[in-house]
Amino acid sequence: MEKLTLEEGTFAVKFARTVIESYLTGEDTILVDFPEKFNEPRGVFVSLHTYPEHNLRGCIGIPEPVMPLIDALKEASISAAVNDPRFPAVNLDELDEIVIEVSILTIPKLVEVEDPAEYLEKIKIGRDGLVIECETCRGLLLPQVPVEFDWDVAQYLSNLCLKAGLPPNTWLERKVNIYSFQAQVFEEVMPNSQVVEKIMYGSC
């Protein structure tokens, strides 16, 4: 999967902001010209953070490449702003105090192990985002999360279980499927300002 350039990543972040602004004002975003890569099906997450505290304000995504990136980005942007059940809906006045982050995901791949202890060697902090599946439970954490919280791999896996509504040691004790993915992460430096790429989180 070809990486996005910084210019394309900047477009993604600015498009996410435009989509949110349009939705909150009751308008639709009509876009006729965008980079060709945005026609490709890709997974994407949109994260909103308060500025300057950098507290999470909303985060919703579409992990699997089930639709063109431009459509997935539009859907995830609106959902992050108004449909994250952990937070009240963002209002228009707040947008001047919110930093937007867009994560473009690779396709999740099963981490194959014979012994759960092998996860500790196969998973790398700062590179791998993770998805866990156990019966009807499913949870996902982006690769930047363990970096921000300074987790080691065991803590990362325990918090992944909690995200799925499972006991923290489920990854050690029960049959689970764990998938890893990487992400290109683009984020505004300040609200509605320059966009930078967090290249330490792997590549597409």
C-alpha positions as CSV (number, residue, x, y, z in Angstrom):
1,M,0.0,0.0,0.0
2,E,1.5,3.3,-1.1
3,K,2.2,5.9,1.6
4,L,0.5,9.3,1.5
5,T,2.7,12.3,1.0
6,L,2.7,15.1,3.6
7,E,0.7,17.1,1.1
8,E,-1.9,14.3,0.8
9,G,-1.9,14.0,4.6
10,T,-2.5,17.7,5.0
11,F,-5.4,17.4,2.6
12,A,-6.9,14.6,4.7
13,V,-6.7,16.6,7.9
14,K,-8.1,19.8,6.3
15,F,-10.9,17.8,4.6
16,A,-11.8,16.3,8.0
17,R,-12.1,19.7,9.5
18,T,-14.2,21.0,6.5
19,V,-16.5,18.0,6.8
20,I,-17.1,18.6,10.5
21,E,-17.7,22.3,10.1
22,S,-20.1,21.7,7.2
23,Y,-22.0,19.0,9.2
24,L,-22.3,21.3,12.3
25,T,-23.7,24.1,10.1
26,G,-26.2,21.8,8.4
27,E,-24.5,21.7,5.1
28,D,-23.1,18.9,3.0
29,T,-19.5,18.7,1.8
30,I,-19.3,18.6,-2.0
31,L,-15.9,17.7,-3.3
32,V,-15.0,17.1,-6.9
33,D,-11.2,17.3,-6.8
34,F,-9.0,15.2,-4.5
35,P,-5.9,13.1,-4.7
36,E,-6.2,9.8,-6.6
37,K,-5.1,7.7,-3.6
38,F,-8.3,8.8,-1.9
39,N,-10.3,6.6,-4.3
40,E,-8.5,3.5,-2.9
41,P,-10.2,1.6,-0.1
42,R,-8.3,2.2,3.2
43,G,-9.0,2.1,6.9
44,V,-8.9,5.4,8.7
45,F,-9.4,6.9,12.1
46,V,-10.2,10.5,13.0
47,S,-9.2,11.7,16.5
48,L,-10.1,15.0,18.1
49,H,-8.0,16.5,20.9
50,T,-8.5,19.6,23.0
51,Y,-5.8,22.3,22.6
52,P,-3.5,22.9,24.3
53,E,-4.2,20.1,26.9
54,H,-4.4,17.4,24.2
55,N,-7.2,15.6,25.9
56,L,-9.2,13.2,23.8
57,R,-12.5,14.7,22.6
58,G,-13.6,12.1,20.1
59,C,-12.2,9.2,18.1
60,I,-14.0,7.0,15.6
61,G,-12.8,5.1,12.7
62,I,-13.3,2.5,10.0
63,P,-10.5,-0.1,10.5
64,E,-11.0,-2.2,7.4
65,P,-10.7,-0.9,3.8
66,V,-14.4,-1.3,3.0
67,M,-14.9,1.9,1.1
68,P,-12.8,4.6,-0.7
69,L,-10.7,6.6,1.7
70,I,-12.5,9.8,0.8
71,D,-15.8,8.3,1.9
72,A,-14.4,6.6,5.0
73,L,-12.7,9.9,6.0
74,K,-16.0,11.8,5.7
75,E,-17.9,9.2,7.7
76,A,-15.2,8.9,10.4
77,S,-14.9,12.7,10.8
78,I,-18.6,13.2,11.4
79,S,-18.8,10.3,13.8
80,A,-15.7,11.4,15.8
81,A,-17.4,14.8,16.3
82,V,-20.9,13.8,17.2
83,N,-21.2,10.0,17.6
84,D,-18.5,9.0,20.1
85,P,-20.5,7.6,23.0
86,R,-17.8,8.6,25.5
87,F,-18.3,12.4,24.9
88,P,-21.0,14.9,24.2
89,A,-21.3,16.0,20.6
90,V,-18.8,18.7,19.5
91,N,-20.4,22.1,18.9
92,L,-19.2,24.6,16.3
93,D,-17.7,27.0,18.8
94,E,-15.4,24.3,20.1
95,L,-13.7,23.7,16.7
96,D,-11.3,26.6,17.2
97,E,-10.0,24.8,20.3
98,I,-9.7,21.3,18.8
99,V,-6.7,19.7,17.0
100,I,-7.6,17.1,14.4
101,E,-5.6,14.0,13.8
102,V,-6.0,11.5,10.9
103,S,-4.6,8.0,11.0
104,I,-4.4,6.1,7.7
105,L,-4.3,2.3,8.4
106,T,-2.7,-0.7,6.7
107,I,-4.8,-3.9,6.5
108,P,-4.8,-5.7,9.9
109,K,-2.9,-9.0,9.8
110,L,-3.2,-11.9,12.3
111,V,-0.3,-12.1,14.7
112,E,0.4,-15.9,14.7
113,V,1.7,-17.4,17.9
114,E,1.8,-20.9,19.5
115,D,2.2,-19.5,23.0
116,P,0.6,-16.2,24.1
117,A,4.0,-15.2,25.6
118,E,5.3,-14.8,22.0
119,Y,3.1,-11.7,21.7
120,L,5.6,-9.9,23.9
121,E,8.3,-10.4,21.2
122,K,6.2,-10.0,18.1
123,I,4.5,-6.7,19.0
124,K,6.5,-3.5,18.8
125,I,5.5,-0.3,20.6
126,G,5.3,2.6,18.3
127,R,4.9,0.5,15.2
128,D,1.9,-1.8,15.8
129,G,-1.7,-0.9,16.3
130,L,-3.7,-3.8,17.6
131,V,-7.1,-5.4,17.2
132,I,-8.3,-8.2,19.5
133,E,-11.2,-10.6,18.8
134,C,-12.6,-13.0,21.4
135,E,-16.0,-14.6,20.8
136,T,-18.3,-11.6,20.3
137,C,-15.9,-9.1,21.8
138,R,-13.7,-6.8,19.7
139,G,-11.4,-3.9,20.6
140,L,-8.9,-1.7,18.8
141,L,-6.1,0.6,19.9
142,L,-4.1,2.8,17.5
143,P,-0.3,2.6,17.5
144,Q,0.1,6.0,19.0
145,V,-1.9,5.1,22.2
146,P,0.8,3.0,24.0
147,V,3.4,5.7,23.1
148,E,1.3,8.4,24.7
149,F,0.6,6.4,27.8
150,D,4.2,5.0,28.0
151,W,3.0,1.4,28.1
152,D,5.1,-1.7,27.6
153,V,3.8,-4.5,25.4
154,A,2.1,-6.4,28.3
155,Q,0.3,-3.2,29.5
156,Y,-0.7,-2.5,25.9
157,L,-2.3,-6.0,25.6
158,S,-4.0,-5.7,28.9
159,N,-5.5,-2.3,27.9
160,L,-6.5,-3.8,24.5
161,C,-8.5,-6.4,26.4
162,L,-10.2,-3.8,28.5
163,K,-11.1,-1.8,25.4
164,A,-12.9,-4.9,24.2
165,G,-14.7,-5.3,27.5
166,L,-12.6,-8.3,28.5
167,P,-10.6,-8.9,31.7
168,P,-7.0,-7.6,31.3
169,N,-5.4,-11.0,31.3
170,T,-7.6,-12.5,28.6
171,W,-4.8,-12.4,26.0
172,L,-2.8,-14.8,28.2
173,E,-5.6,-17.1,29.4
174,R,-8.1,-17.6,26.6
175,K,-8.2,-18.2,22.9
176,V,-8.1,-14.9,21.1
177,N,-7.1,-13.5,17.7
178,I,-4.9,-10.5,17.8
179,Y,-4.2,-8.5,14.6
180,S,-1.6,-5.9,14.0
181,F,-1.6,-2.9,11.7
182,Q,0.5,0.2,11.1
183,A,-0.6,3.8,10.5
184,Q,0.5,7.0,8.9
185,V,-0.6,9.7,11.4
186,F,-1.1,13.3,10.4
187,E,-2.0,16.0,12.9
188,E,-2.5,19.8,13.2
189,V,0.2,21.5,15.3
190,M,-2.5,23.9,16.5
191,P,-6.2,24.1,15.6
192,N,-6.7,24.8,11.9
193,S,-2.9,25.3,11.3
194,Q,0.1,23.5,9.9
195,V,-0.1,19.7,9.6
196,V,2.8,17.4,10.5
197,E,3.3,13.6,10.1
198,K,4.1,11.5,13.1
199,I,6.5,9.3,11.2
200,M,7.5,7.3,14.3
201,Y,4.3,5.3,14.1
202,G,5.2,3.1,11.1
203,S,4.3,3.4,7.4
204,C,1.7,2.2,5.0
